[in-house]
């Protein structure tokens, strides 16, 4: 089963499943077990990424079952999240194509193809220098990150891997402030228990940002923009809830 979006027209028509699986030219990222790989390639003068899933394995299914977690068995989770994000104008990679093969979730093979982002840098690598640029730049980055996460959760989507390394800062002119993109949505889905899932996202982002210079004041400013309708006592209660979740690891 292969799905093509309109932006795939003329570039990927007629490709078989195995041909999509073999599109990658340069390895960009791979999971520890090698079952998920992201590779860059060029086609028709345009740049793309293909992310392949080579099954999750029976062990992963059992481990997630014991932990009462929903396992990620194929790329359809990320495909649906990207489509939902595009409907809402979220700054995510744009989906070009996706496909599945196999009924057994432990052995199912799947892929997604996305357009490459505009030139951007991984925020986790540049954040200390960005913060050192001064208070105005610090505020702008915090506000931009809060707006992105607020829109994601309003979708509603929980990222479930919302670490700083998955945010990218666009390069070039910024007439309307910093432009952030969010990647790696392979676990993203509408949450069953929204508050719990959203708090976990916030704790992951806070924990991965703190070693790179984000302060308590920054975190409170983030929450003001993330949940502007909350009164101050409720906002501080949310801050404490996120801190407790972060402390639990």
DRENDO-1510 file (C-alpha; in Angstrom, 1 decimal, always signed):
<recs>
REC; n; res; u; v; w
REC; 1; UNK; +0.0; +0.0; +0.0 .
REC; 2; UNK; +1.5; +3.3; -1.1 .
REC; 3; UNK; +0.1; +6.8; -0.7 .
REC; 4; UNK; +1.2; +9.8; -2.7 .
REC; 5; UNK; +0.4; +13.4; -1.9 .
REC; 6; UNK; -0.1; +15.9; -4.7 .
REC; 7; UNK; +3.5; +17.3; -4.2 .
REC; 8; UNK; +4.8; +13.8; -5.3 .
REC; 9; UNK; +3.3; +14.2; -8.8 .
REC; 10; UNK; +5.7; +13.5; -11.6 .
REC; 11; UNK; +8.6; +12.6; -9.3 .
REC; 12; UNK; +7.5; +9.3; -7.7 .
REC; 13; UNK; +4.7; +8.0; -9.9 .
REC; 14; UNK; +5.0; +4.3; -10.6 .
REC; 15; UNK; +7.6; +3.5; -8.0 .
REC; 16; UNK; +7.2; +0.2; -6.3 .
REC; 17; UNK; +7.5; -0.3; -2.5 .
REC; 18; UNK; +11.1; -1.6; -2.7 .
REC; 19; UNK; +12.1; +1.3; -4.9 .
REC; 20; UNK; +10.9; +3.7; -2.2 .
REC; 21; UNK; +12.7; +1.8; +0.4 .
REC; 22; UNK; +15.9; +2.1; -1.6 .
REC; 23; UNK; +15.7; +5.9; -2.3 .
REC; 24; UNK; +18.2; +7.0; +0.4 .
REC; 25; UNK; +21.7; +8.1; -0.6 .
REC; 26; UNK; +23.2; +9.6; +2.5 .
REC; 27; UNK; +22.4; +8.3; +6.1 .
REC; 28; UNK; +21.2; +11.1; +8.3 .
REC; 29; UNK; +20.1; +9.2; +11.4 .
REC; 30; UNK; +19.5; +5.6; +12.6 .
REC; 31; UNK; +17.9; +4.1; +15.7 .
REC; 32; UNK; +20.2; +2.1; +18.0 .
REC; 33; UNK; +18.8; -1.2; +16.7 .
REC; 34; UNK; +19.0; -0.1; +13.0 .
REC; 35; UNK; +15.3; -0.7; +12.4 .
REC; 36; UNK; +14.6; +3.0; +11.7 .
REC; 37; UNK; +16.8; +4.8; +9.3 .
REC; 38; UNK; +16.5; +8.3; +7.9 .
REC; 39; UNK; +18.4; +9.0; +4.6 .
REC; 40; UNK; +18.7; +12.1; +2.4 .
REC; 41; UNK; +18.4; +12.0; -1.4 .
REC; 42; UNK; +17.8; +14.3; -4.3 .
REC; 43; UNK; +15.3; +13.7; -7.1 .
REC; 44; UNK; +14.2; +16.1; -9.9 .
REC; 45; UNK; +16.6; +18.7; -8.5 .
REC; 46; UNK; +14.8; +18.8; -5.1 .
REC; 47; UNK; +15.9; +17.5; -1.8 .
REC; 48; UNK; +14.0; +14.9; +0.3 .
REC; 49; UNK; +14.4; +12.5; +3.2 .
REC; 50; UNK; +13.1; +8.9; +3.4 .
REC; 51; UNK; +12.6; +7.3; +6.8 .
REC; 52; UNK; +12.3; +3.5; +6.7 .
REC; 53; UNK; +10.9; +1.2; +9.4 .
REC; 54; UNK; +12.1; -2.4; +9.1 .
REC; 55; UNK; +9.6; -3.8; +11.7 .
REC; 56; UNK; +9.7; -3.2; +15.4 .
REC; 57; UNK; +10.4; -6.8; +16.4 .
REC; 58; UNK; +8.6; -9.1; +18.9 .
REC; 59; UNK; +10.8; -8.0; +21.8 .
REC; 60; UNK; +9.8; -4.4; +21.3 .
REC; 61; UNK; +6.1; -5.3; +21.2 .
REC; 62; UNK; +6.5; -7.3; +24.4 .
REC; 63; UNK; +8.5; -4.6; +26.2 .
REC; 64; UNK; +5.9; -1.9; +25.3 .
REC; 65; UNK; +3.1; -4.2; +26.4 .
REC; 66; UNK; +4.7; -4.7; +29.8 .
REC; 67; UNK; +5.2; -1.0; +30.2 .
REC; 68; UNK; +1.6; -0.3; +29.0 .
REC; 69; UNK; +2.9; +1.8; +26.2 .
REC; 70; UNK; +1.6; +1.9; +22.6 .
REC; 71; UNK; +4.4; +0.5; +20.4 .
REC; 72; UNK; +5.4; +2.3; +17.2 .
REC; 73; UNK; +5.0; -0.5; +14.6 .
REC; 74; UNK; +5.2; +1.5; +11.4 .
REC; 75; UNK; +5.5; +4.9; +9.7 .
REC; 76; UNK; +1.8; +5.5; +9.6 .
REC; 77; UNK; +1.8; +7.2; +13.0 .
REC; 78; UNK; +4.2; +9.8; +11.7 .
REC; 79; UNK; +2.4; +10.1; +8.4 .
REC; 80; UNK; -0.9; +10.9; +10.1 .
REC; 81; UNK; +0.8; +13.4; +12.5 .
REC; 82; UNK; +2.4; +15.2; +9.5 .
REC; 83; UNK; -0.9; +15.4; +7.6 .
REC; 84; UNK; -2.7; +16.7; +10.7 .
REC; 85; UNK; +0.1; +19.2; +11.2 .
REC; 86; UNK; -0.1; +20.4; +7.6 .
REC; 87; UNK; -3.8; +21.0; +8.0 .
REC; 88; UNK; -3.1; +23.3; +10.8 .
REC; 89; UNK; -0.1; +25.0; +9.3 .
REC; 90; UNK; +2.4; +23.6; +11.9 .
REC; 91; UNK; +6.1; +24.0; +11.1 .
REC; 92; UNK; +6.8; +20.3; +10.4 .
REC; 93; UNK; +8.4; +18.5; +7.4 .
REC; 94; UNK; +5.9; +18.2; +4.5 .
REC; 95; UNK; +4.9; +14.7; +3.7 .
REC; 96; UNK; +5.4; +13.5; +0.1 .
REC; 97; UNK; +4.6; +9.8; +0.3 .
REC; 98; UNK; +4.2; +6.9; +2.6 .
REC; 99; UNK; +3.7; +3.2; +2.4 .
REC; 100; UNK; +3.2; +0.0; +4.4 .
REC; 101; UNK; +3.8; -3.7; +3.7 .
REC; 102; UNK; +2.9; -6.6; +5.9 .
REC; 103; UNK; +0.2; -7.5; +8.5 .
REC; 104; UNK; +2.4; -8.8; +11.3 .
REC; 105; UNK; +3.2; -5.6; +13.3 .
REC; 106; UNK; +6.5; -7.1; +14.5 .
REC; 107; UNK; +7.7; -7.5; +10.9 .
REC; 108; UNK; +5.8; -4.8; +9.0 .
REC; 109; UNK; +7.9; -2.6; +6.8 .
REC; 110; UNK; +7.0; +1.0; +6.1 .
REC; 111; UNK; +8.4; +4.3; +4.9 .
REC; 112; UNK; +7.7; +8.0; +4.7 .
REC; 113; UNK; +9.2; +10.5; +2.3 .
REC; 114; UNK; +9.3; +14.2; +3.3 .
REC; 115; UNK; +10.6; +17.4; +1.7 .
REC; 116; UNK; +13.8; +18.7; +3.2 .
REC; 117; UNK; +13.5; +21.7; +5.4 .
REC; 118; UNK; +14.7; +25.1; +4.4 .
REC; 119; UNK; +18.3; +25.7; +5.7 .
REC; 120; UNK; +18.1; +25.3; +9.5 .
REC; 121; UNK; +20.3; +24.4; +12.5 .
REC; 122; UNK; +19.6; +22.0; +15.3 .
REC; 123; UNK; +18.6; +24.2; +18.2 .
REC; 124; UNK; +20.3; +22.0; +20.8 .
REC; 125; UNK; +23.7; +22.9; +19.1 .
REC; 126; UNK; +23.2; +26.6; +18.8 .
REC; 127; UNK; +21.1; +27.5; +21.8 .
REC; 128; UNK; +24.0; +28.7; +24.1 .
REC; 129; UNK; +25.2; +31.1; +21.4 .
REC; 130; UNK; +21.7; +32.3; +20.7 .
REC; 131; UNK; +21.0; +33.0; +24.4 .
REC; 132; UNK; +24.3; +34.8; +24.7 .
REC; 133; UNK; +23.1; +37.3; +22.0 .
REC; 134; UNK; +21.1; +39.1; +24.7 .
REC; 135; UNK; +17.8; +39.3; +26.6 .
REC; 136; UNK; +15.7; +40.2; +23.5 .
REC; 137; UNK; +16.9; +37.1; +21.6 .
REC; 138; UNK; +16.4; +34.9; +24.6 .
REC; 139; UNK; +12.8; +36.1; +25.0 .
REC; 140; UNK; +12.1; +35.7; +21.2 .
REC; 141; UNK; +13.3; +32.1; +21.2 .
REC; 142; UNK; +11.3; +31.2; +24.3 .
REC; 143; UNK; +8.2; +32.7; +22.8 .
REC; 144; UNK; +8.7; +30.9; +19.5 .
REC; 145; UNK; +9.1; +27.6; +21.2 .
REC; 146; UNK; +6.1; +28.1; +23.4 .
REC; 147; UNK; +3.9; +29.0; +20.3 .
REC; 148; UNK; +5.1; +25.9; +18.5 .
REC; 149; UNK; +4.4; +23.5; +21.4 .
REC; 150; UNK; +1.0; +25.2; +22.1 .
REC; 151; UNK; -0.1; +24.7; +18.5 .
REC; 152; UNK; +1.1; +21.1; +18.6 .
REC; 153; UNK; -0.9; +20.3; +21.7 .
REC; 154; UNK; -3.9; +22.2; +20.4 .
REC; 155; UNK; -4.0; +19.9; +17.3 .
REC; 156; UNK; -4.2; +17.8; +19.6 .
REC; 157; UNK; -0.9; +15.9; +19.2 .
REC; 158; UNK; +1.6; +14.7; +21.8 .
REC; 159; UNK; +5.1; +14.5; +20.5 .
REC; 160; UNK; +6.3; +11.9; +23.0 .
REC; 161; UNK; +10.0; +12.7; +22.2 .
REC; 162; UNK; +9.9; +16.4; +22.7 .
REC; 163; UNK; +13.6; +16.9; +23.3 .
REC; 164; UNK; +15.5; +20.1; +22.3 .
REC; 165; UNK; +17.4; +18.1; +19.6 .
REC; 166; UNK; +14.2; +17.7; +17.6 .
REC; 167; UNK; +13.7; +21.5; +17.2 .
REC; 168; UNK; +15.5; +23.3; +14.3 .
REC; 169; UNK; +16.1; +27.0; +14.0 .
REC; 170; UNK; +15.7; +28.4; +10.5 .
REC; 171; UNK; +18.6; +30.3; +9.1 .
REC; 172; UNK; +18.4; +33.6; +7.3 .
REC; 173; UNK; +16.3; +36.8; +7.8 .
REC; 174; UNK; +13.7; +36.7; +10.6 .
REC; 175; UNK; +11.2; +39.5; +9.9 .
REC; 176; UNK; +8.7; +38.0; +12.3 .
REC; 177; UNK; +11.0; +36.5; +14.9 .
REC; 178; UNK; +12.8; +33.1; +15.1 .
REC; 179; UNK; +11.3; +30.4; +13.0 .
REC; 180; UNK; +11.4; +26.9; +14.5 .
REC; 181; UNK; +10.6; +23.5; +13.0 .
REC; 182; UNK; +9.8; +20.3; +14.8 .
REC; 183; UNK; +11.0; +16.9; +13.5 .
REC; 184; UNK; +10.9; +13.2; +14.5 .
REC; 185; UNK; +7.2; +12.7; +15.0 .
REC; 186; UNK; +7.3; +8.9; +14.7 .
REC; 187; UNK; +5.6; +8.6; +18.1 .
REC; 188; UNK; +3.3; +11.6; +17.8 .
REC; 189; UNK; -0.5; +10.9; +18.1 .
REC; 190; UNK; -3.6; +12.3; +19.6 .
REC; 191; UNK; -3.2; +11.5; +23.3 .
REC; 192; UNK; -5.7; +9.3; +25.3 .
REC; 193; UNK; -4.7; +11.1; +28.5 .
REC; 194; UNK; -4.0; +14.6; +27.2 .
REC; 195; UNK; -2.8; +16.3; +30.4 .
REC; 196; UNK; -0.4; +13.5; +31.3 .
REC; 197; UNK; +1.0; +13.3; +27.8 .
REC; 198; UNK; +1.4; +17.1; +27.5 .
REC; 199; UNK; +3.1; +17.4; +30.8 .
REC; 200; UNK; +5.6; +14.6; +29.7 .
REC; 201; UNK; +6.3; +16.6; +26.6 .
REC; 202; UNK; +6.9; +19.8; +28.6 .
REC; 203; UNK; +9.2; +17.9; +31.0 .
REC; 204; UNK; +11.2; +16.4; +28.2 .
REC; 205; UNK; +11.7; +19.8; +26.6 .
REC; 206; UNK; +12.6; +21.5; +29.9 .
REC; 207; UNK; +15.1; +18.7; +30.9 .
REC; 208; UNK; +16.9; +18.9; +27.6 .
REC; 209; UNK; +17.0; +22.7; +27.6 .
REC; 210; UNK; +18.2; +23.3; +31.1 .
REC; 211; UNK; +21.8; +22.2; +30.5 .
REC; 212; UNK; +22.1; +24.6; +27.6 .
REC; 213; UNK; +21.3; +27.7; +29.6 .
REC; 214; UNK; +17.5; +27.9; +30.0 .
REC; 215; UNK; +16.6; +29.3; +33.4 .
REC; 216; UNK; +13.6; +29.1; +35.7 .
REC; 217; UNK; +12.5; +32.6; +34.5 .
REC; 218; UNK; +12.7; +31.3; +30.9 .
REC; 219; UNK; +10.5; +28.3; +31.8 .
REC; 220; UNK; +7.9; +30.6; +33.5 .
REC; 221; UNK; +7.9; +32.9; +30.4 .
REC; 222; UNK; +7.4; +29.8; +28.2 .
REC; 223; UNK; +4.4; +28.7; +30.3 .
REC; 224; UNK; +2.9; +32.2; +30.1 .
REC; 225; UNK; +2.9; +31.9; +26.3 .
REC; 226; UNK; +2.1; +28.2; +26.2 .
REC; 227; UNK; -1.0; +28.6; +28.3 .
REC; 228; UNK; -2.0; +32.3; +28.3 .
REC; 229; UNK; -5.4; +31.6; +29.7 .
REC; 230; UNK; -4.1; +30.2; +32.9 .
REC; 231; UNK; -4.1; +32.4; +36.0 .
REC; 232; UNK; -0.8; +32.8; +37.8 .
REC; 233; UNK; -1.6; +30.2; +40.6 .
REC; 234; UNK; -2.6; +27.7; +37.9 .
REC; 235; UNK; +0.5; +28.4; +35.9 .
REC; 236; UNK; +2.8; +27.9; +38.9 .
REC; 237; UNK; +0.9; +24.7; +39.7 .
REC; 238; UNK; +1.6; +23.5; +36.1 .
REC; 239; UNK; +5.3; +24.5; +36.6 .
REC; 240; UNK; +5.5; +22.3; +39.7 .
REC; 241; UNK; +3.8; +19.4; +38.0 .
REC; 242; UNK; +6.3; +19.6; +35.1 .
REC; 243; UNK; +9.2; +19.8; +37.6 .
REC; 244; UNK; +7.9; +16.7; +39.5 .
REC; 245; UNK; +7.6; +14.8; +36.2 .
REC; 246; UNK; +11.1; +15.9; +35.2 .
REC; 247; UNK; +12.5; +14.7; +38.6 .
REC; 248; UNK; +11.0; +11.3; +38.1 .
REC; 249; UNK; +12.9; +10.9; +34.8 .
</recs>
